[in-house]
Amino acid sequence: MSVLTRRIVVRVVFAGALVAALVFAGTGAAGRQASTAPQLSQPTVRWAGVGGTYETILFVAQYEGWFKKEGLTVERVVATGGTAISAALASHSIEFASLGAQELALADDKKLGFVGLANHAKGPTEFAVISNDVAKAAGITATSSFADKMHALRGKTVGLGAPGSTTTTVGGLTLKNYGLVPGKDVTTVNLGSGPALFSAFSQGRIDAFFWIPPLTHNADGVLADFRQAQMWNGVNWAAWTTTTSFLSEHPDTVEAFLRAMIKAWNYTLKFPEAAAAIAARALPLLSTNPKDFKAALDADLQSWLGGLLFTPFGYQKALSIASNSSGRPVNSTLATATDVRPLLRASKQVGIGVGRWDPVTKKPAVVTK
């Protein structure tokens, strides 16, 4: 059994996607200690993710026992993508998730009652995987420019996630930015989930696909890193999100969750090798190639250096993604879509800053307002 002990507790359907809820019991040093935390108003919560390295911070918080120390049990459910996660939040089937910032903006526009608590990922952690045959025919290699890699897709078939998801919308906008109009210059097919994309690519049914690590790094092809596209520089990419009703009714639970996650975020950036080992144990099917898994996690680590606060500039970029996804202007602002006050209180309580993380001092900047 892996270091992260897992127990399936329930199976449910979110937006047509079968997911399994898992309870992770921390087995690190802190996890073996009994909790001395006061009873929370809701001691058991559910988190949804799609099974990527971007969930490493959650895995670290579990393994190191920081949720347990807070008197909190976190059940993790696996969904097919951001649209399924949004549906789960809207139906109150889960309490927390890492949600794309553009999906947060769309939820704000629709008055779904979501609230972004922290912007943990800045810059797109999305990759294109191009088949070796297409790459060879176009004369591109791993070191070719991002533009050349996109141009190699002209006349090809590209697999995307669910319609309206962050990866799908960003993929379509990026293609257009490089002169490729979906449906005209390139054929796009929505296959919904990472495993479905990986399978179609492996079978040669599509020439490329856009998704998140580590699945992209496990595929046999040439990678194109979306962070190299200047148009997405600094975008608020993903946010720890809950609902306004849950925050209102259970502020103590929200702050307990954030205290554990802040500790895990800081630990992950300070000790990336240890965090990688934890993530690999939590994602055994995606970490069979240690080199590729490390490269995938490194992309996420870079996106976490920007700190946990939203930025006006980055949120405007997320808002532009949301508007393009919906085909109309999306009405959302940082003031209406986010609330970082619980994060700042939790930061003060644990004595760890939530500003930009400095790789030299190995400390995050302290934010006081």
Residue pairs with C-beta under 8 A, 6 or more apart in sequence:
2 281
2 282
2 284
3 27
3 63
3 278
3 281
4 24
4 25
4 27
4 59
4 62
4 63
4 278
4 281
4 282
5 24
5 25
5 27
6 22
6 23
6 24
7 22
7 23
7 25
8 20
8 21
8 22
9 21
9 22
9 23
9 75
10 20
10 21
10 75
11 18
11 19
11 20
11 21
12 19
12 21
12 77
12 93
13 19
14 48
14 77
14 79
14 84
14 85
14 87
14 88
14 91
14 93
15 79
15 80
15 83
15 84
15 87
15 88
16 84
17 79
17 80
17 81
17 84
17 192
17 193
19 48
19 77
19 78
19 79
19 80
19 84
20 77
20 78
21 46
21 75
21 76
21 77
22 75
22 76
22 77
22 78
23 73
23 74
23 75
23 76
24 59
24 62
24 63
24 74
24 76
24 282
25 31
25 62
26 62
26 63
26 64
26 65
26 66
26 67
26 68
27 63
28 63
28 64
28 65
29 64
29 65
30 64
30 65
30 66
30 68
30 69
31 62
31 63
31 64
31 65
31 68
32 65
33 65
33 68
33 69
35 68
35 69
35 70
35 71
36 69
37 69
37 70
37 71
37 72
37 256
38 71
39 71
40 70
40 71
40 72
40 250
40 252
40 253
40 256
41 249
41 250
41 252
41 253
42 95
42 246
42 249
42 250
42 253
43 71
43 72
43 73
43 253
44 72
44 73
44 74
44 75
45 72
45 73
45 74
45 75
45 94
45 95
45 96
45 253
45 257
46 74
46 75
46 76
46 77
46 93
46 94
46 95
46 96
47 58
47 74
47 75
47 76
47 77
47 94
47 95
47 96
47 97
48 76
48 77
48 78
48 79
48 84
48 85
48 88
48 89
48 94
48 96
48 97
49 55
49 58
49 76
49 77
49 78
49 79
49 85
49 97
49 98
50 78
50 79
50 80
50 81
50 82
50 85
50 193
50 194
50 212
51 78
51 194
51 283
51 286
52 194
52 212
52 213
52 214
52 215
52 283
52 286
52 300
53 212
53 213
53 214
53 279
53 283
53 286
53 293
53 296
53 297
53 299
53 300
54 98
54 121
54 125
54 212
54 213
54 238
54 300
55 76
55 98
55 279
55 282
56 268
56 275
56 276
56 278
56 279
56 282
56 297
56 300
57 120
57 261
57 264
57 265
57 268
57 304
58 74
58 76
58 98
58 261
58 264
59 278
59 279
59 282
60 264
60 267
60 268
60 275
60 278
60 279
61 67
61 74
61 260
61 261
61 263
61 264
62 74
62 282
63 278
63 281
63 282
64 263
64 264
64 267
66 259
66 260
66 263
66 264
67 73
67 74
67 256
67 257
67 260
69 260
70 256
70 257
70 259
70 260
71 256
72 253
72 256
72 257
72 260
74 96
74 257
77 88
77 93
77 94
79 85
79 88
80 162
80 192
80 193
81 161
81 162
81 165
81 167
81 192
81 193
81 194
82 99
82 100
82 103
82 161
82 162
82 165
82 166
82 167
83 103
83 162
83 163
83 164
83 165
84 162
85 94
85 97
85 99
85 103
86 99
86 103
86 106
86 107
86 112
86 114
88 94
88 97
89 97
89 99
89 107
89 112
89 114
89 241
89 242
89 243
90 107
90 112
90 113
90 114
92 243
92 245
92 246
95 242
95 243
95 246
95 253
96 240
96 241
96 242
96 257
97 240
97 241
98 120
98 121
98 238
98 239
98 240
98 241
99 107
99 114
99 116
99 238
99 239
99 241
100 165
100 166
100 237
100 238
100 239
100 318
101 116
101 119
101 166
101 235
101 236
101 237
101 238
101 239
101 310
101 314
101 315
101 318
101 321
102 166
102 169
102 318
102 319
102 321
102 322
102 325
103 165
103 166
103 322
104 114
104 116
104 239
104 241
104 318
104 332
104 337
104 338
105 315
105 318
105 319
105 321
105 322
105 330
105 332
105 337
106 164
106 322
106 325
106 326
106 330
106 332
107 113
107 114
107 337
108 114
108 331
108 332
108 333
108 336
108 337
109 322
109 326
109 330
109 331
109 332
113 243
113 244
113 245
114 241
114 242
114 243
114 244
114 337
115 241
115 242
115 243
115 244
115 247
115 337
115 338
115 339
116 239
116 240
116 241
116 310
116 337
116 338
116 339
117 239
117 240
117 241
117 242
117 247
117 254
117 258
117 338
117 339
117 340
117 342
117 343
118 239
118 240
118 258
118 261
118 308
118 309
118 340
118 343
118 354
119 236
119 237
119 238
119 239
119 306
119 308
119 309
119 310
119 311
119 314
119 315
119 338
120 238
120 239
120 240
120 265
120 304
120 308
121 237
121 238
121 300
121 303
121 304
122 234
122 235
122 236
122 237
122 303
122 306
122 311
122 314
123 227
123 232
123 233
123 234
123 235
123 237
123 302
123 303
123 306
124 170
124 226
124 227
124 229
124 232
124 235
124 237
125 212
125 213
125 226
125 227
125 237
125 238
125 299
125 300
125 303
126 166
126 167
126 170
126 171
126 210
126 211
126 212
126 226
127 210
127 211
127 212
127 213
127 216
127 217
127 223
127 224
127 225
127 226
127 299
128 149
128 150
128 153
128 158
128 171
128 208
128 209
128 210
128 216
128 223
128 224
128 226
129 201
129 208
129 209
129 210
129 211
129 216
129 219
129 221
129 222
129 223
129 224
130 140
130 149
130 152
130 153
130 207
130 208
130 221
130 222
130 223
130 224
131 201
131 204
131 207
131 208
131 221
131 222
132 220
132 221
132 222
133 207
134 152
134 153
134 156
134 207
134 208
135 141
135 149
135 152
135 221
135 222
137 152
138 148
138 151
138 152
140 148
140 149
140 152
140 222
141 222
142 222
142 223
144 222
145 228
146 224
146 225
146 226
146 228
146 229
147 178
149 222
149 224
150 174
150 175
150 178
150 180
150 224
151 178
151 179
151 180
153 175
153 180
153 186
153 207
153 208
154 180
154 185
154 186
155 185
155 186
156 186
156 187
156 207
156 208
157 186
157 187
157 188
157 189
157 205
157 206
157 207
157 208
158 171
158 175
158 186
158 187
158 188
158 189
158 206
158 207
158 208
158 209
158 210
159 188
159 189
159 191
159 196
159 197
159 200
159 201
159 206
159 208
159 209
159 210
160 167
160 168
160 171
160 172
160 188
160 189
160 190
160 191
160 197
160 209
160 210
161 167
161 168
161 190
161 191
161 192
161 193
161 194
161 197
161 210
161 211
162 168
162 190
162 192
162 193
163 190
164 325
164 326
166 237
166 238
166 321
167 210
167 211
167 212
168 190
168 210
168 325
169 321
169 322
169 324
169 325
170 210
170 226
170 232
170 321
171 188
171 210
172 182
172 188
172 324
173 231
173 321
173 324
174 226
174 229
174 231
174 232
175 181
175 182
175 185
175 186
175 188
176 182
177 229
177 231
179 185
180 186
182 188
189 200
189 206
191 197
191 200
191 206
191 209
194 211
194 212
194 215
195 215
197 206
197 209
197 211
197 215
198 209
198 211
198 215
198 218
198 219
200 206
200 209
201 208
201 209
201 219
201 221
202 219
202 220
208 221
209 216
209 219
213 295
213 296
213 297
213 299
213 300
214 283
214 286
214 287
214 292
214 293
214 296
214 297
215 286
216 223
216 296
217 223
217 289
217 292
217 293
217 295
217 296
218 286
218 288
218 289
218 292
225 299
226 232
227 233
227 299
227 302
232 317
234 306
234 311
234 313
234 314
234 317
235 314
235 317
235 318
235 321
236 310
236 311
236 314
236 315
236 317
236 318
237 303
237 318
239 310
239 338
240 258
240 261
242 254
246 253
246 254
247 254
247 339
247 342
251 342
254 342
255 342
255 345
255 346
255 349
258 342
258 343
258 346
259 346
259 349
259 350
262 308
262 343
262 346
262 347
262 350
262 352
262 354
263 350
263 352
265 304
265 308
266 352
266 357
266 364
267 274
267 275
268 275
268 301
268 304
269 301
269 304
269 305
269 357
269 359
269 362
269 364
270 362
272 297
272 301
275 297
276 293
276 294
276 297
279 287
279 293
279 297
280 287
280 290
280 293
281 287
286 293
287 293
304 357
305 356
305 357
305 359
306 356
306 357
307 354
307 355
307 356
307 357
307 364
307 365
307 367
308 343
308 354
309 340
309 343
309 354
309 355
309 367
310 334
310 338
310 340
312 334
315 334
315 337
319 330
319 332
322 330
322 332
323 329
323 330
343 354
344 354
344 367
344 368
344 369
347 353
347 354
347 366
347 367
352 364
353 363
353 364
353 365
353 366
353 367
354 364
354 367
355 364
355 365
355 366
355 367
356 364
356 365
357 363
357 364
357 365
358 364
358 365
